[in-house]
Amino acid sequence: MTPNEKQNERVAQMTFASVYPHYVTKVEKKGRTLAELHQVIEWLTGYDEKKLQVLIDEKSTFKDFFERASLNPNASLIIGVICGYRIEEIENPLMRQVRYLDKLVDELAKGKKMENILRV
């Protein structure tokens, strides 16, 4: 297994519930709201607050989280660099989806307008 494959597998097995509080902290620290975070997550995945809470309670892995999601058809418009990786060049579909979410949360925390974040 190459280092990239190991990293991909590690991320696939991480629970969404373990990362979600970090998303909340990041956006609230920058003056954005939990409702805005949920709006961004729902746009990307189709999960409303109720379904999101179920996935958190179930301690769903990122693999399961994204396998069950209805990814927004405009998700491929999310481009740029996040965590040192150019999103559009990430070959592993799950890692690309995780980075989509990271990028949206980052844009929200940086104060971008919601219309721009949601690629409207």
N, C-alpha and C positions, 0 to 999 in steps of 0.2 A: 504494500500500500504506500503510495507516495504521500509526502506531507500534505499536499492539497486534498487528497482523498481523505486523509485522517481528519483534517479540519472540516471538510464537508460533512463527514459522518458525525463529528462532535456537535456541530451546529444542528444537524438533523435531529439529534437526540436531546438537545436542550429543550426545556419546557418554555412555552410562551409565558406562562405564569412567572417564571424566574426573571424574565426580561421586561415584562410589562411595567412593573413599578419604576424601572429606570426610565422608560418612556414618559411616564407620568411626571416624575421628578424633573426630567429635562425640560418638558414643555411648560410646566407650572413655574419653574424657576425663571423662565424667560417671559412670564406674564401671559402665557396662553392658557386655555382652559381644558379641563377634562373632556368637555363636550366637543371641543374642536379636535382633540386627539381621537375621540371615538368617531367623529365624522370622517377623518382621514382614514382610519382603519376600515370603516364600513365602505368607503369609496373603493379601496383597494381589494377588499376580501368579500364584501357582501354581508359581513357579520354585523348585525345590530347589537345594541348593548346587552340585551338578554342572551343572545347566542355567544357573545364574547365572554360573558360571565360564566356560562356553562363550560366553555373551553378552558377558562382559567381554573375553574373548580375541578375539572377533570385532569388538570395538569397535562394537557395535550402537548406533545412535542411539536417543534416547528414543522417537522415532516407531516404529521397528522393535520396540523393547523392549516397548512397550505394545500394539502391534498383535498381537504373538505371545503376549501374556499371556492367561491365563484369569482375568480380574478377579473378585475375590470378590464374590458377590451382595450382601454387606453393606457394600461400599465406600461406598455412598451415605450410610451412617450417619456417615461421617467429615465433620464439619462444623466450622466455626469459622474463625478468621483465621490465615493463614500468609503470611509475607512481605508483609503489608499487604493481602492479598486474602481476601475471604470465600469459602471454597471452594464452598459451595453456589450462589454467584452466578456462578461462572466458566462462561461459555458454551462455550468451546472444549473439546471432550472430552479432547484430549491434555493441555492445560494443567491441566485439573481432575485428571486421573490423576497427573500429575507432582506436583501440590500435595497429593494424597492421600498419596503416598509421603513428601513433605517433612513433612507433618503427623505421620505415624506415627513417623518418625525423631525429630522434635522431641519428641513425647510420650514416646518411649523415653528420650531424653536427659534429659528433665525428671523422670524417675523414676516415671512412672505405672505402675500395676500392669499386667502383661501382659494380664489378662482385660479390662481397660478399653480398652487399646490395640486389642485384637483384636475389640472390640465383641461380647463373648460374653455 
